[in-house]
Each structure stands twice: as C-alpha cells, then as structure tokens.
Amino acid sequence: MAGDMPCPCPCDRRLRLRGIEFNVHIEGKGEPVLLLHGFPDDHLVWRRTIPALVGAGFRVIAPDLRGCGLTEAPPREADYHLSLLVGDVVALLDHLGIDRVRLVGHDWGALVGWALALQHPDRVERYAALSVGHPASYVGAPLKQKLMAYYIVLLQLRGVIEFSLRAGGWWLFRTLTRMPDEADHWIARLSRPGRLTAAINYYRANFALFFRRDWPRAAIPVMGLWSDGDFALCREQMTETQRWLDVSWRYHEIAGAGHWLQLDAPERVNALLSDFLQGATS
C-alpha cells in the first residue's frame, strides 16, 4: 500500500441519497469542485489532489461512488447503469445545495462526468476529464483502442473473471492494473462480500455504451489530460474530443505517467487542474 494512504478522515460524511448510504469526503471552503473516481478506486485516489485544490481555495467534494469504497453496494447488475450513476451525482449536488460545480473525473468517473456534463450542462461550469475523452470520440477511436480495451470483454465472463482475478493472491488483478503501490488497498476493499462483482458491474451494466455513437456535443469548457503511459486508453480518443465541443478545449499530455496520472504526476496534474478550475484562459 502506498505510504501516503491516509487513515479514516473526519472530513468524511455519511449521506443517504436515493436509498443508498454514500461516503463523501468534503474539505475546504470556496467554490465547489467535484472529484469522481474510477475503477477500481474510491475517493482516496484523489489524496494527492485534494490538498492542492483546497490550498487553491476550493471546497472539494469527493464521493465514493455506489458500490465503491465505504459507500453501500446495491446487489443487482442493473443497479450500476450509467443513468443511475449520474442520478447519484445530481442527488449529491442537490443535497449539498450546489447549483453548478466545477467537475473533475478519471476513468469511470470521467465517463460519469461526461454524461453529467452532456445531460445536465446547467449543473457543470467546466469539466476536467482525466484519461477518458468524449464518449463519441472513444467509440470512434482507432482499432488500437479496441485492442487496448480487451479487458472489457473479459469482465463480461460472470463468475469466471471474479475467480480468476482473486486466484493466486490476486495475481491477475495485480498484473492487469500495473499499480503495485495501490493494489493492497484495492484488494482489501474488493475482498469484502460482493464488492468485486459490484465494481465489475460498472462494465457489465454499461457494455452497450462502448458502441453507442449518438452522444450530444458538449457546451461547456473542457480540459483533457492524458498520460503517455496509459495502458487502457489511446491518445486519439482524447485528442479527437475537440471535434465534439462547442466551447473551449484545452489538452495536456502528461509524460512519464501511467493510467493513474493524478498519483504518478501529482504536481503537474494539480497545477493544471488549479489553473483550469480557477477559470484561467488557455
């Protein structure tokens, strides 16, 4: 486990939203920034980001999404459809009395963030998408993106993939994620009853979305961050995002970082996020 992994924080709150008890980290004062994590993470993936954004004068809100971290895990595969994930975020904003938010998403959190920004543009002031480009850009990406996403097909093997990921001290899981400093934390969370399947259900309940092309255009400022060591996402699915935007677009490539760029290159990522979220022009 990474040496900077924090203990349970007094900034964490338990909020009941739409029948599910969520764990939500809220810290700082000022304009609200919402951080959405991906697979197989929880809000702790932002532990090197939150202090920088709080120091920049933001109120940071980082939930554990449904089925993840210390948030409850609904039992059915259908409980993880993208529409429900977006609904959770809207309910969180409503509960906190936030009309519009500055948004940051990574991995699955980036896809949820895109859906929120596209379906509820009145709730998002600006959006920083880490690793994952506009959904239509992802679907239309070159063949190499389809090859890089082979694991999505493997995750459809119900029961078989759960067994395989756990086998041999979680050897396959550790190999696929390529993030040894995070693996012990992930495994501890995913080893709880039903939690590995809940995490995989993000991919199962939304499999059709990886082929959907009829996504709307974005009408808010967007910044895309992509890292050249990302094993799951190619550069083009991010750079071609600009074709799906009606407002401003900023793109930055993080050299030497892997898929979890906010952990691999926190100083660079934090500086870009702080600048963009404060509304600075490119």
Secondary structure, DSSP 8 states (H G I E B T S, - for coil): --TT-----TTEEEEEETTEEEEEEEE-SSEEEEEE--TT--GGGGTTTHHHHHHTTEEEEEE--TTSTTS---SSGGGG-HHHHHHHHHHHHHHTT-SSEEEEEETHHHHHHHHHHHH-GGGEEEEEEES---HHHHHTS-HHHHHHTHHHHHTTSTTHHHHHHHHHHHHHHHHHH--HHHHHHHHHHHTSTTHHHHHHHHHHHTGGGGG------B-S-EEEEEEEE-SS--HHHHHGGGGGBSS-EEEEEEEEEES-HHHHSHHHHHHHHHHHHTT---
